[in-house]
Amino acid sequence: MPGEDPERPFLVPQTLNVRHGLFIMENLATEVLARAEVSEFMFVLTHHKTRGSTAAVIAPAAVT
C-alpha cells in the first residue's frame, strides 16, 4: 500500500475525523475485557469538542 501523498499530509485522519465524525482508536487496551471473556458491554467515549483538529485526548470506558 503506498504511503500518504506528501502534498496532502494526514488526509485519512482529516477525512475520517473532521468530515465524517469517525474516531480512530487503534490503541485501546482491551486485555482486561478479553481475559474476563466479556463479550457484551456498553462503550462510552468522551472528548473535547475541537474544530479542525485531527487528534484529541479521549476518555474511553467499557461498562459491563
PDBQT receptor file of N, H, CA, C and O in Angstrom, charges set to zero:
ATOM      1  N   MET A   1       0.850  -1.168   0.000  1.00  0.00    +0.000 N 
ATOM      2  CA  MET A   1       0.000   0.000   0.000  1.00  0.00    +0.000 C 
ATOM      3  C   MET A   1       0.900   1.237   0.000  1.00  0.00    +0.000 C 
ATOM      4  O   MET A   1       1.790   1.333   0.845  1.00  0.00    +0.000 OA
ATOM      5  N   PRO A   2       0.708   2.145  -0.878  1.00  0.00    +0.000 N 
ATOM      6  CA  PRO A   2       1.571   3.340  -0.902  1.00  0.00    +0.000 C 
ATOM      7  C   PRO A   2       1.335   4.232   0.303  1.00  0.00    +0.000 C 
ATOM      8  O   PRO A   2       0.267   4.212   0.915  1.00  0.00    +0.000 OA
ATOM      9  N   GLY A   3       2.349   5.011   0.629  1.00  0.00    +0.000 N 
ATOM     10  H   GLY A   3       3.217   5.027   0.132  1.00  0.00    +0.000 HD
ATOM     11  CA  GLY A   3       2.239   5.965   1.739  1.00  0.00    +0.000 C 
ATOM     12  C   GLY A   3       1.343   7.134   1.377  1.00  0.00    +0.000 C 
ATOM     13  O   GLY A   3       0.831   7.241   0.262  1.00  0.00    +0.000 OA
ATOM     14  N   GLU A   4       1.172   8.012   2.369  1.00  0.00    +0.000 N 
ATOM     15  H   GLU A   4       1.588   7.925   3.274  1.00  0.00    +0.000 HD
ATOM     16  CA  GLU A   4       0.323   9.182   2.133  1.00  0.00    +0.000 C 
ATOM     17  C   GLU A   4       0.941  10.106   1.091  1.00  0.00    +0.000 C 
ATOM     18  O   GLU A   4       2.154  10.117   0.882  1.00  0.00    +0.000 OA
ATOM     19  N   ASP A   5       0.100  10.857   0.463  1.00  0.00    +0.000 N 
ATOM     20  H   ASP A   5      -0.885  10.848   0.632  1.00  0.00    +0.000 HD
ATOM     21  CA  ASP A   5       0.528  11.841  -0.530  1.00  0.00    +0.000 C 
ATOM     22  C   ASP A   5       1.244  12.983   0.200  1.00  0.00    +0.000 C 
ATOM     23  O   ASP A   5       0.638  13.628   1.055  1.00  0.00    +0.000 OA
ATOM     24  N   PRO A   6       2.521  13.251  -0.116  1.00  0.00    +0.000 N 
ATOM     25  CA  PRO A   6       3.241  14.324   0.569  1.00  0.00    +0.000 C 
ATOM     26  C   PRO A   6       2.604  15.700   0.372  1.00  0.00    +0.000 C 
ATOM     27  O   PRO A   6       2.823  16.605   1.177  1.00  0.00    +0.000 OA
ATOM     28  N   GLU A   7       1.826  15.862  -0.682  1.00  0.00    +0.000 N 
ATOM     29  H   GLU A   7       1.647  15.127  -1.336  1.00  0.00    +0.000 HD
ATOM     30  CA  GLU A   7       1.147  17.139  -0.924  1.00  0.00    +0.000 C 
ATOM     31  C   GLU A   7      -0.086  17.303  -0.043  1.00  0.00    +0.000 C 
ATOM     32  O   GLU A   7      -0.579  18.417   0.136  1.00  0.00    +0.000 OA
ATOM     33  N   ARG A   8      -0.591  16.189   0.512  1.00  0.00    +0.000 N 
ATOM     34  H   ARG A   8      -0.191  15.284   0.366  1.00  0.00    +0.000 HD
ATOM     35  CA  ARG A   8      -1.801  16.233   1.351  1.00  0.00    +0.000 C 
ATOM     36  C   ARG A   8      -1.591  15.381   2.597  1.00  0.00    +0.000 C 
ATOM     37  O   ARG A   8      -2.203  14.321   2.726  1.00  0.00    +0.000 OA
ATOM     38  N   PRO A   9      -0.725  15.831   3.527  1.00  0.00    +0.000 N 
ATOM     39  CA  PRO A   9      -0.440  15.018   4.713  1.00  0.00    +0.000 C 
ATOM     40  C   PRO A   9      -1.672  14.878   5.606  1.00  0.00    +0.000 C 
ATOM     41  O   PRO A   9      -2.512  15.776   5.665  1.00  0.00    +0.000 OA
ATOM     42  N   PHE A  10      -1.768  13.771   6.281  1.00  0.00    +0.000 N 
ATOM     43  H   PHE A  10      -1.086  13.042   6.233  1.00  0.00    +0.000 HD
ATOM     44  CA  PHE A  10      -2.846  13.479   7.241  1.00  0.00    +0.000 C 
ATOM     45  C   PHE A  10      -4.227  13.477   6.609  1.00  0.00    +0.000 C 
ATOM     46  O   PHE A  10      -5.211  13.833   7.257  1.00  0.00    +0.000 OA
ATOM     47  N   LEU A  11      -4.304  13.082   5.359  1.00  0.00    +0.000 N 
ATOM     48  H   LEU A  11      -3.505  12.792   4.833  1.00  0.00    +0.000 HD
ATOM     49  CA  LEU A  11      -5.575  13.079   4.644  1.00  0.00    +0.000 C 
ATOM     50  C   LEU A  11      -6.584  12.117   5.282  1.00  0.00    +0.000 C 
ATOM     51  O   LEU A  11      -7.761  12.454   5.411  1.00  0.00    +0.000 OA
ATOM     52  N   VAL A  12      -6.132  10.928   5.681  1.00  0.00    +0.000 N 
ATOM     53  H   VAL A  12      -5.176  10.654   5.576  1.00  0.00    +0.000 HD
ATOM     54  CA  VAL A  12      -7.054   9.940   6.248  1.00  0.00    +0.000 C 
ATOM     55  C   VAL A  12      -7.652  10.422   7.568  1.00  0.00    +0.000 C 
ATOM     56  O   VAL A  12      -8.875  10.401   7.705  1.00  0.00    +0.000 OA
ATOM     57  N   PRO A  13      -6.842  10.863   8.561  1.00  0.00    +0.000 N 
ATOM     58  CA  PRO A  13      -7.453  11.353   9.795  1.00  0.00    +0.000 C 
ATOM     59  C   PRO A  13      -8.378  12.554   9.565  1.00  0.00    +0.000 C 
ATOM     60  O   PRO A  13      -9.433  12.659  10.191  1.00  0.00    +0.000 OA
ATOM     61  N   GLN A  14      -7.984  13.442   8.679  1.00  0.00    +0.000 N 
ATOM     62  H   GLN A  14      -7.127  13.357   8.171  1.00  0.00    +0.000 HD
ATOM     63  CA  GLN A  14      -8.836  14.606   8.405  1.00  0.00    +0.000 C 
ATOM     64  C   GLN A  14     -10.166  14.169   7.815  1.00  0.00    +0.000 C 
ATOM     65  O   GLN A  14     -11.213  14.698   8.186  1.00  0.00    +0.000 OA
ATOM     66  N   THR A  15     -10.134  13.218   6.910  1.00  0.00    +0.000 N 
ATOM     67  H   THR A  15      -9.282  12.788   6.608  1.00  0.00    +0.000 HD
ATOM     68  CA  THR A  15     -11.368  12.758   6.283  1.00  0.00    +0.000 C 
ATOM     69  C   THR A  15     -12.255  12.040   7.282  1.00  0.00    +0.000 C 
ATOM     70  O   THR A  15     -13.445  12.337   7.384  1.00  0.00    +0.000 OA
ATOM     71  N   LEU A  16     -11.681  11.091   8.026  1.00  0.00    +0.000 N 
ATOM     72  H   LEU A  16     -10.714  10.849   7.943  1.00  0.00    +0.000 HD
ATOM     73  CA  LEU A  16     -12.489  10.318   8.973  1.00  0.00    +0.000 C 
ATOM     74  C   LEU A  16     -12.964  11.161  10.151  1.00  0.00    +0.000 C 
ATOM     75  O   LEU A  16     -14.151  11.151  10.478  1.00  0.00    +0.000 OA
ATOM     76  N   ASN A  17     -12.051  11.890  10.792  1.00  0.00    +0.000 N 
ATOM     77  H   ASN A  17     -11.087  11.898  10.527  1.00  0.00    +0.000 HD
ATOM     78  CA  ASN A  17     -12.404  12.651  11.992  1.00  0.00    +0.000 C 
ATOM     79  C   ASN A  17     -13.236  13.884  11.699  1.00  0.00    +0.000 C 
ATOM     80  O   ASN A  17     -14.328  14.052  12.243  1.00  0.00    +0.000 OA
ATOM     81  N   VAL A  18     -12.728  14.727  10.855  1.00  0.00    +0.000 N 
ATOM     82  H   VAL A  18     -11.841  14.591  10.413  1.00  0.00    +0.000 HD
ATOM     83  CA  VAL A  18     -13.348  16.042  10.652  1.00  0.00    +0.000 C 
ATOM     84  C   VAL A  18     -14.581  15.970   9.755  1.00  0.00    +0.000 C 
ATOM     85  O   VAL A  18     -15.624  16.531  10.090  1.00  0.00    +0.000 OA
ATOM     86  N   ARG A  19     -14.469  15.294   8.637  1.00  0.00    +0.000 N 
ATOM     87  H   ARG A  19     -13.622  14.837   8.365  1.00  0.00    +0.000 HD
ATOM     88  CA  ARG A  19     -15.595  15.289   7.689  1.00  0.00    +0.000 C 
ATOM     89  C   ARG A  19     -16.686  14.294   8.042  1.00  0.00    +0.000 C 
ATOM     90  O   ARG A  19     -17.864  14.548   7.794  1.00  0.00    +0.000 OA
ATOM     91  N   HIS A  20     -16.293  13.142   8.630  1.00  0.00    +0.000 N 
ATOM     92  H   HIS A  20     -15.336  12.936   8.832  1.00  0.00    +0.000 HD
ATOM     93  CA  HIS A  20     -17.281  12.094   8.889  1.00  0.00    +0.000 C 
ATOM     94  C   HIS A  20     -17.567  11.862  10.375  1.00  0.00    +0.000 C 
ATOM     95  O   HIS A  20     -18.477  11.104  10.712  1.00  0.00    +0.000 OA
ATOM     96  N   GLY A  21     -16.811  12.496  11.259  1.00  0.00    +0.000 N 
ATOM     97  H   GLY A  21     -16.072  13.111  10.985  1.00  0.00    +0.000 HD
ATOM     98  CA  GLY A  21     -17.043  12.343  12.695  1.00  0.00    +0.000 C 
ATOM     99  C   GLY A  21     -16.682  10.966  13.234  1.00  0.00    +0.000 C 
ATOM    100  O   GLY A  21     -17.195  10.562  14.277  1.00  0.00    +0.000 OA
ATOM    101  N   LEU A  22     -15.804  10.234  12.541  1.00  0.00    +0.000 N 
ATOM    102  H   LEU A  22     -15.387  10.563  11.693  1.00  0.00    +0.000 HD
ATOM    103  CA  LEU A  22     -15.386   8.906  12.992  1.00  0.00    +0.000 C 
ATOM    104  C   LEU A  22     -14.063   9.013  13.740  1.00  0.00    +0.000 C 
ATOM    105  O   LEU A  22     -13.176   9.769  13.345  1.00  0.00    +0.000 OA
ATOM    106  N   PHE A  23     -13.941   8.263  14.804  1.00  0.00    +0.000 N 
ATOM    107  H   PHE A  23     -14.662   7.649  15.125  1.00  0.00    +0.000 HD
ATOM    108  CA  PHE A  23     -12.731   8.302  15.619  1.00  0.00    +0.000 C 
ATOM    109  C   PHE A  23     -11.857   7.091  15.327  1.00  0.00    +0.000 C 
ATOM    110  O   PHE A  23     -12.354   5.976  15.169  1.00  0.00    +0.000 OA
ATOM    111  N   ILE A  24     -10.553   7.319  15.257  1.00  0.00    +0.000 N 
ATOM    112  H   ILE A  24     -10.149   8.225  15.386  1.00  0.00    +0.000 HD
ATOM    113  CA  ILE A  24      -9.589   6.252  15.041  1.00  0.00    +0.000 C 
ATOM    114  C   ILE A  24      -8.984   5.938  16.403  1.00  0.00    +0.000 C 
ATOM    115  O   ILE A  24      -8.281   6.768  16.980  1.00  0.00    +0.000 OA
ATOM    116  N   MET A  25      -9.258   4.739  16.917  1.00  0.00    +0.000 N 
ATOM    117  H   MET A  25      -9.829   4.065  16.448  1.00  0.00    +0.000 HD
ATOM    118  CA  MET A  25      -8.786   4.376  18.255  1.00  0.00    +0.000 C 
ATOM    119  C   MET A  25      -8.038   3.048  18.188  1.00  0.00    +0.000 C 
ATOM    120  O   MET A  25      -8.527   2.031  18.680  1.00  0.00    +0.000 OA
ATOM    121  N   GLU A  26      -6.860   3.058  17.582  1.00  0.00    +0.000 N 
ATOM    122  H   GLU A  26      -6.463   3.884  17.182  1.00  0.00    +0.000 HD
ATOM    123  CA  GLU A  26      -6.146   1.804  17.404  1.00  0.00    +0.000 C 
ATOM    124  C   GLU A  26      -5.368   1.360  18.628  1.00  0.00    +0.000 C 
ATOM    125  O   GLU A  26      -4.806   0.264  18.625  1.00  0.00    +0.000 OA
ATOM    126  N   ASN A  27      -5.314   2.165  19.667  1.00  0.00    +0.000 N 
ATOM    127  H   ASN A  27      -5.770   3.055  19.670  1.00  0.00    +0.000 HD
ATOM    128  CA  ASN A  27      -4.508   1.817  20.838  1.00  0.00    +0.000 C 
ATOM    129  C   ASN A  27      -5.342   1.567  22.091  1.00  0.00    +0.000 C 
ATOM    130  O   ASN A  27      -4.858   1.802  23.199  1.00  0.00    +0.000 OA
ATOM    131  N   LEU A  28      -6.565   1.105  21.949  1.00  0.00    +0.000 N 
ATOM    132  H   LEU A  28      -6.959   0.914  21.049  1.00  0.00    +0.000 HD
ATOM    133  CA  LEU A  28      -7.380   0.818  23.127  1.00  0.00    +0.000 C 
ATOM    134  C   LEU A  28      -6.841  -0.427  23.834  1.00  0.00    +0.000 C 
ATOM    135  O   LEU A  28      -6.521  -1.424  23.187  1.00  0.00    +0.000 OA
ATOM    136  N   ALA A  29      -6.742  -0.361  25.157  1.00  0.00    +0.000 N 
ATOM    137  H   ALA A  29      -7.002   0.449  25.682  1.00  0.00    +0.000 HD
ATOM    138  CA  ALA A  29      -6.277  -1.506  25.953  1.00  0.00    +0.000 C 
ATOM    139  C   ALA A  29      -7.497  -2.337  26.342  1.00  0.00    +0.000 C 
ATOM    140  O   ALA A  29      -8.231  -1.979  27.263  1.00  0.00    +0.000 OA
ATOM    141  N   THR A  30      -7.707  -3.442  25.641  1.00  0.00    +0.000 N 
ATOM    142  H   THR A  30      -7.110  -3.733  24.894  1.00  0.00    +0.000 HD
ATOM    143  CA  THR A  30      -8.881  -4.288  25.882  1.00  0.00    +0.000 C 
ATOM    144  C   THR A  30      -8.514  -5.631  26.498  1.00  0.00    +0.000 C 
ATOM    145  O   THR A  30      -9.335  -6.548  26.525  1.00  0.00    +0.000 OA
ATOM    146  N   GLU A  31      -7.290  -5.752  26.990  1.00  0.00    +0.000 N 
ATOM    147  H   GLU A  31      -6.623  -5.007  26.968  1.00  0.00    +0.000 HD
ATOM    148  CA  GLU A  31      -6.824  -7.024  27.533  1.00  0.00    +0.000 C 
ATOM    149  C   GLU A  31      -7.660  -7.490  28.723  1.00  0.00    +0.000 C 
ATOM    150  O   GLU A  31      -7.961  -8.679  28.830  1.00  0.00    +0.000 OA
ATOM    151  N   VAL A  32      -8.037  -6.584  29.610  1.00  0.00    +0.000 N 
ATOM    152  H   VAL A  32      -7.793  -5.618  29.522  1.00  0.00    +0.000 HD
ATOM    153  CA  VAL A  32      -8.816  -6.956  30.792  1.00  0.00    +0.000 C 
ATOM    154  C   VAL A  32     -10.171  -7.536  30.380  1.00  0.00    +0.000 C 
ATOM    155  O   VAL A  32     -10.617  -8.535  30.943  1.00  0.00    +0.000 OA
ATOM    156  N   LEU A  33     -10.816  -6.916  29.407  1.00  0.00    +0.000 N 
ATOM    157  H   LEU A  33     -10.453  -6.105  28.949  1.00  0.00    +0.000 HD
ATOM    158  CA  LEU A  33     -12.095  -7.439  28.916  1.00  0.00    +0.000 C 
ATOM    159  C   LEU A  33     -11.909  -8.824  28.294  1.00  0.00    +0.000 C 
ATOM    160  O   LEU A  33     -12.722  -9.723  28.512  1.00  0.00    +0.000 OA
ATOM    161  N   ALA A  34     -10.852  -8.985  27.530  1.00  0.00    +0.000 N 
ATOM    162  H   ALA A  34     -10.192  -8.255  27.353  1.00  0.00    +0.000 HD
ATOM    163  CA  ALA A  34     -10.609 -10.279  26.877  1.00  0.00    +0.000 C 
ATOM    164  C   ALA A  34     -10.329 -11.371  27.899  1.00  0.00    +0.000 C 
ATOM    165  O   ALA A  34     -10.851 -12.480  27.783  1.00  0.00    +0.000 OA
ATOM    166  N   ARG A  35      -9.501 -11.061  28.910  1.00  0.00    +0.000 N 
ATOM    167  H   ARG A  35      -9.077 -10.160  29.004  1.00  0.00    +0.000 HD
ATOM    168  CA  ARG A  35      -9.199 -12.058  29.943  1.00  0.00    +0.000 C 
ATOM    169  C   ARG A  35     -10.447 -12.469  30.715  1.00  0.00    +0.000 C 
ATOM    170  O   ARG A  35     -10.592 -13.632  31.092  1.00  0.00    +0.000 OA
ATOM    171  N   ALA A  36     -11.344 -11.522  30.951  1.00  0.00    +0.000 N 
ATOM    172  H   ALA A  36     -11.227 -10.577  30.645  1.00  0.00    +0.000 HD
ATOM    173  CA  ALA A  36     -12.584 -11.812  31.681  1.00  0.00    +0.000 C 
ATOM    174  C   ALA A  36     -13.644 -12.418  30.766  1.00  0.00    +0.000 C 
ATOM    175  O   ALA A  36     -14.758 -12.706  31.206  1.00  0.00    +0.000 OA
ATOM    176  N   GLU A  37     -13.298 -12.610  29.497  1.00  0.00    +0.000 N 
ATOM    177  H   GLU A  37     -12.393 -12.376  29.140  1.00  0.00    +0.000 HD
ATOM    178  CA  GLU A  37     -14.206 -13.176  28.494  1.00  0.00    +0.000 C 
ATOM    179  C   GLU A  37     -15.517 -12.391  28.389  1.00  0.00    +0.000 C 
ATOM    180  O   GLU A  37     -16.589 -12.966  28.198  1.00  0.00    +0.000 OA
ATOM    181  N   VAL A  38     -15.409 -11.087  28.515  1.00  0.00    +0.000 N 
ATOM    182  H   VAL A  38     -14.538 -10.620  28.670  1.00  0.00    +0.000 HD
ATOM    183  CA  VAL A  38     -16.572 -10.211  28.354  1.00  0.00    +0.000 C 
ATOM    184  C   VAL A  38     -16.891 -10.121  26.869  1.00  0.00    +0.000 C 
ATOM    185  O   VAL A  38     -16.031  -9.762  26.064  1.00  0.00    +0.000 OA
ATOM    186  N   SER A  39     -18.120 -10.445  26.512  1.00  0.00    +0.000 N 
ATOM    187  H   SER A  39     -18.818 -10.736  27.166  1.00  0.00    +0.000 HD
ATOM    188  CA  SER A  39     -18.492 -10.409  25.103  1.00  0.00    +0.000 C 
ATOM    189  C   SER A  39     -19.496  -9.302  24.783  1.00  0.00    +0.000 C 
ATOM    190  O   SER A  39     -19.714  -8.980  23.615  1.00  0.00    +0.000 OA
ATOM    191  N   GLU A  40     -20.102  -8.725  25.809  1.00  0.00    +0.000 N 
ATOM    192  H   GLU A  40     -19.925  -8.986  26.758  1.00  0.00    +0.000 HD
ATOM    193  CA  GLU A  40     -21.029  -7.609  25.600  1.00  0.00    +0.000 C 
ATOM    194  C   GLU A  40     -20.749  -6.534  26.634  1.00  0.00    +0.000 C 
ATOM    195  O   GLU A  40     -20.581  -6.822  27.820  1.00  0.00    +0.000 OA
ATOM    196  N   PHE A  41     -20.700  -5.293  26.174  1.00  0.00    +0.000 N 
ATOM    197  H   PHE A  41     -20.836  -5.059  25.211  1.00  0.00    +0.000 HD
ATOM    198  CA  PHE A  41     -20.515  -4.160  27.072  1.00  0.00    +0.000 C 
ATOM    199  C   PHE A  41     -20.957  -2.896  26.360  1.00  0.00    +0.000 C 
ATOM    200  O   PHE A  41     -21.087  -2.864  25.136  1.00  0.00    +0.000 OA
ATOM    201  N   MET A  42     -21.185  -1.860  27.143  1.00  0.00    +0.000 N 
ATOM    202  H   MET A  42     -21.079  -1.885  28.137  1.00  0.00    +0.000 HD
ATOM    203  CA  MET A  42     -21.521  -0.565  26.565  1.00  0.00    +0.000 C 
ATOM    204  C   MET A  42     -20.217   0.234  26.456  1.00  0.00    +0.000 C 
ATOM    205  O   MET A  42     -19.498   0.393  27.442  1.00  0.00    +0.000 OA
ATOM    206  N   PHE A  43     -19.926   0.724  25.277  1.00  0.00    +0.000 N 
ATOM    207  H   PHE A  43     -20.511   0.595  24.476  1.00  0.00    +0.000 HD
ATOM    208  CA  PHE A  43     -18.719   1.518  25.059  1.00  0.00    +0.000 C 
ATOM    209  C   PHE A  43     -19.085   2.989  25.106  1.00  0.00    +0.000 C 
ATOM    210  O   PHE A  43     -19.981   3.436  24.390  1.00  0.00    +0.000 OA
ATOM    211  N   VAL A  44     -18.385   3.748  25.957  1.00  0.00    +0.000 N 
ATOM    212  H   VAL A  44     -17.657   3.385  26.538  1.00  0.00    +0.000 HD
ATOM    213  CA  VAL A  44     -18.645   5.180  26.119  1.00  0.00    +0.000 C 
ATOM    214  C   VAL A  44     -17.364   5.930  25.797  1.00  0.00    +0.000 C 
ATOM    215  O   VAL A  44     -16.293   5.585  26.295  1.00  0.00    +0.000 OA
ATOM    216  N   LEU A  45     -17.476   6.950  24.970  1.00  0.00    +0.000 N 
ATOM    217  H   LEU A  45     -18.346   7.231  24.566  1.00  0.00    +0.000 HD
ATOM    218  CA  LEU A  45     -16.306   7.746  24.602  1.00  0.00    +0.000 C 
ATOM    219  C   LEU A  45     -16.632   9.223  24.784  1.00  0.00    +0.000 C 
ATOM    220  O   LEU A  45     -17.608   9.728  24.228  1.00  0.00    +0.000 OA
ATOM    221  N   THR A  46     -15.816   9.898  25.556  1.00  0.00    +0.000 N 
ATOM    222  H   THR A  46     -15.023   9.488  26.007  1.00  0.00    +0.000 HD
ATOM    223  CA  THR A  46     -15.985  11.340  25.715  1.00  0.00    +0.000 C 
ATOM    224  C   THR A  46     -14.744  12.032  25.159  1.00  0.00    +0.000 C 
ATOM    225  O   THR A  46     -13.643  11.481  25.177  1.00  0.00    +0.000 OA
ATOM    226  N   HIS A  47     -14.946  13.228  24.675  1.00  0.00    +0.000 N 
ATOM    227  H   HIS A  47     -15.840  13.675  24.661  1.00  0.00    +0.000 HD
ATOM    228  CA  HIS A  47     -13.825  14.002  24.147  1.00  0.00    +0.000 C 
ATOM    229  C   HIS A  47     -14.201  15.474  24.150  1.00  0.00    +0.000 C 
ATOM    230  O   HIS A  47     -15.376  15.837  24.207  1.00  0.00    +0.000 OA
ATOM    231  N   HIS A  48     -13.186  16.300  24.088  1.00  0.00    +0.000 N 
ATOM    232  H   HIS A  48     -12.231  16.004  24.041  1.00  0.00    +0.000 HD
ATOM    233  CA  HIS A  48     -13.418  17.729  23.979  1.00  0.00    +0.000 C 
ATOM    234  C   HIS A  48     -13.793  18.065  22.542  1.00  0.00    +0.000 C 
ATOM    235  O   HIS A  48     -13.206  17.530  21.601  1.00  0.00    +0.000 OA
ATOM    236  N   LYS A  49     -14.749  18.933  22.375  1.00  0.00    +0.000 N 
ATOM    237  H   LYS A  49     -15.226  19.368  23.139  1.00  0.00    +0.000 HD
ATOM    238  CA  LYS A  49     -15.103  19.389  21.028  1.00  0.00    +0.000 C 
ATOM    239  C   LYS A  49     -14.009  20.337  20.553  1.00  0.00    +0.000 C 
ATOM    240  O   LYS A  49     -13.720  21.351  21.189  1.00  0.00    +0.000 OA
ATOM    241  N   THR A  50     -13.417  19.988  19.438  1.00  0.00    +0.000 N 
ATOM    242  H   THR A  50     -13.652  19.165  18.921  1.00  0.00    +0.000 HD
ATOM    243  CA  THR A  50     -12.400  20.856  18.848  1.00  0.00    +0.000 C 
ATOM    244  C   THR A  50     -12.776  21.116  17.402  1.00  0.00    +0.000 C 
ATOM    245  O   THR A  50     -13.556  20.371  16.807  1.00  0.00    +0.000 OA
ATOM    246  N   ARG A  51     -12.237  22.137  16.863  1.00  0.00    +0.000 N 
ATOM    247  H   ARG A  51     -11.604  22.742  17.346  1.00  0.00    +0.000 HD
ATOM    248  CA  ARG A  51     -12.573  22.497  15.489  1.00  0.00    +0.000 C 
ATOM    249  C   ARG A  51     -11.353  22.327  14.592  1.00  0.00    +0.000 C 
ATOM    250  O   ARG A  51     -10.315  22.949  14.818  1.00  0.00    +0.000 OA
ATOM    251  N   GLY A  52     -11.484  21.481  13.575  1.00  0.00    +0.000 N 
ATOM    252  H   GLY A  52     -12.327  20.976  13.392  1.00  0.00    +0.000 HD
ATOM    253  CA  GLY A  52     -10.427  21.313  12.586  1.00  0.00    +0.000 C 
ATOM    254  C   GLY A  52      -9.259  20.473  13.044  1.00  0.00    +0.000 C 
ATOM    255  O   GLY A  52      -8.272  20.371  12.316  1.00  0.00    +0.000 OA
ATOM    256  N   SER A  53      -9.323  19.863  14.221  1.00  0.00    +0.000 N 
ATOM    257  H   SER A  53     -10.125  19.945  14.812  1.00  0.00    +0.000 HD
ATOM    258  CA  SER A  53      -8.185  19.079  14.692  1.00  0.00    +0.000 C 
ATOM    259  C   SER A  53      -8.284  17.637  14.201  1.00  0.00    +0.000 C 
ATOM    260  O   SER A  53      -9.358  17.171  13.823  1.00  0.00    +0.000 OA
ATOM    261  N   THR A  54      -7.163  16.948  14.212  1.00  0.00    +0.000 N 
ATOM    262  H   THR A  54      -6.290  17.327  14.519  1.00  0.00    +0.000 HD
ATOM    263  CA  THR A  54      -7.149  15.537  13.841  1.00  0.00    +0.000 C 
ATOM    264  C   THR A  54      -6.763  14.666  15.022  1.00  0.00    +0.000 C 
ATOM    265  O   THR A  54      -6.567  13.462  14.858  1.00  0.00    +0.000 OA
ATOM    266  N   ALA A  55      -6.650  15.246  16.213  1.00  0.00    +0.000 N 
ATOM    267  H   ALA A  55      -6.810  16.225  16.347  1.00  0.00    +0.000 HD
ATOM    268  CA  ALA A  55      -6.317  14.470  17.405  1.00  0.00    +0.000 C 
ATOM    269  C   ALA A  55      -6.932  15.143  18.617  1.00  0.00    +0.000 C 
ATOM    270  O   ALA A  55      -7.125  16.359  18.637  1.00  0.00    +0.000 OA
ATOM    271  N   ALA A  56      -7.237  14.342  19.624  1.00  0.00    +0.000 N 
ATOM    272  H   ALA A  56      -7.080  13.354  19.607  1.00  0.00    +0.000 HD
ATOM    273  CA  ALA A  56      -7.792  14.881  20.866  1.00  0.00    +0.000 C 
ATOM    274  C   ALA A  56      -7.583  13.870  21.981  1.00  0.00    +0.000 C 
ATOM    275  O   ALA A  56      -7.465  12.671  21.731  1.00  0.00    +0.000 OA
ATOM    276  N   VAL A  57      -7.538  14.359  23.200  1.00  0.00    +0.000 N 
ATOM    277  H   VAL A  57      -7.633  15.333  23.403  1.00  0.00    +0.000 HD
ATOM    278  CA  VAL A  57      -7.474  13.472  24.356  1.00  0.00    +0.000 C 
ATOM    279  C   VAL A  57      -8.866  12.877  24.536  1.00  0.00    +0.000 C 
ATOM    280  O   VAL A  57      -9.862  13.601  24.533  1.00  0.00    +0.000 OA
ATOM    281  N   ILE A  58      -8.931  11.554  24.692  1.00  0.00    +0.000 N 
ATOM    282  H   ILE A  58      -8.123  10.966  24.694  1.00  0.00    +0.000 HD
ATOM    283  CA  ILE A  58     -10.219  10.896  24.855  1.00  0.00    +0.000 C 
ATOM    284  C   ILE A  58     -10.250  10.128  26.170  1.00  0.00    +0.000 C 
ATOM    285  O   ILE A  58      -9.203   9.832  26.746  1.00  0.00    +0.000 OA
ATOM    286  N   ALA A  59     -11.440   9.808  26.640  1.00  0.00    +0.000 N 
ATOM    287  H   ALA A  59     -12.290  10.049  26.172  1.00  0.00    +0.000 HD
ATOM    288  CA  ALA A  59     -11.619   9.031  27.874  1.00  0.00    +0.000 C 
ATOM    289  C   ALA A  59     -12.588   7.881  27.595  1.00  0.00    +0.000 C 
ATOM    290  O   ALA A  59     -13.770   7.975  27.927  1.00  0.00    +0.000 OA
ATOM    291  N   PRO A  60     -12.092   6.787  26.981  1.00  0.00    +0.000 N 
ATOM    292  CA  PRO A  60     -12.985   5.662  26.686  1.00  0.00    +0.000 C 
ATOM    293  C   PRO A  60     -13.283   4.844  27.939  1.00  0.00    +0.000 C 
ATOM    294  O   PRO A  60     -12.457   4.763  28.848  1.00  0.00    +0.000 OA
ATOM    295  N   ALA A  61     -14.461   4.243  27.980  1.00  0.00    +0.000 N 
ATOM    296  H   ALA A  61     -15.132   4.309  27.242  1.00  0.00    +0.000 HD
ATOM    297  CA  ALA A  61     -14.842   3.383  29.101  1.00  0.00    +0.000 C 
ATOM    298  C   ALA A  61     -15.720   2.255  28.601  1.00  0.00    +0.000 C 
ATOM    299  O   ALA A  61     -16.550   2.449  27.713  1.00  0.00    +0.000 OA
ATOM    300  N   ALA A  62     -15.534   1.066  29.177  1.00  0.00    +0.000 N 
ATOM    301  H   ALA A  62     -14.859   0.909  29.898  1.00  0.00    +0.000 HD
ATOM    302  CA  ALA A  62     -16.386  -0.080  28.878  1.00  0.00    +0.000 C 
ATOM    303  C   ALA A  62     -17.206  -0.366  30.135  1.00  0.00    +0.000 C 
ATOM    304  O   ALA A  62     -16.639  -0.656  31.189  1.00  0.00    +0.000 OA
ATOM    305  N   VAL A  63     -18.514  -0.288  30.035  1.00  0.00    +0.000 N 
ATOM    306  H   VAL A  63     -18.974  -0.053  29.179  1.00  0.00    +0.000 HD
ATOM    307  CA  VAL A  63     -19.411  -0.541  31.155  1.00  0.00    +0.000 C 
ATOM    308  C   VAL A  63     -19.971  -1.949  30.983  1.00  0.00    +0.000 C 
ATOM    309  O   VAL A  63     -20.666  -2.238  30.008  1.00  0.00    +0.000 OA
ATOM    310  N   THR A  64     -19.658  -2.825  31.946  1.00  0.00    +0.000 N 
ATOM    311  H   THR A  64     -19.093  -2.590  32.737  1.00  0.00    +0.000 HD
ATOM    312  CA  THR A  64     -20.127  -4.208  31.825  1.00  0.00    +0.000 C 
ATOM    313  C   THR A  64     -21.324  -4.461  32.714  1.00  0.00    +0.000 C 
ATOM    314  O   THR A  64     -21.850  -5.574  32.738  1.00  0.00    +0.000 OA
TER     315      THR A  64
